[in-house]
Amino acid sequence: MAKTNLQIRIPEDLDSQIAALAPKSKSSFVREAIEEKIHREIDKKREAKWIQALKKNPEDSKDSGTWLKAESWEPQ
C-alpha cells in the first residue's frame, strides 16, 4: 500500500502523552488512532442509516421474542 506523509502540529503535552503511551512509535500510535476514529465514524453513519430505515419500516413486535431467543447466549 502506498503511503503519504501527513504533517500536523500538536501541543507539546499531547506529544508527551503519545510518546508515553506509544508501544512502538509515535507514528504507528497516531496512525492506529486515526484508523480507529475512521472506523467509529463509519459505524456511526451505518447505525444512523439503519435507525432511519427502522423508523421508516418498523419491525413487527411479534418478531421480538424470536430475535431475543436468537440473541441469547444460553442454549435453547
VENZI-V123249 format. One line per field, one symbol per residue. ss: DSSP state (H for helix, E for strand, L for the rest). A space follows every 50 residues. Layout:
ss = ???
//
This chain:
ss = LLLLLLLLLLLHHHHHHHHHHLLLLHHHHHHHHHHHHHHHHHHHHHHHHH HHHHHHLLLLHHHHHHHHHHHLLLLL
//
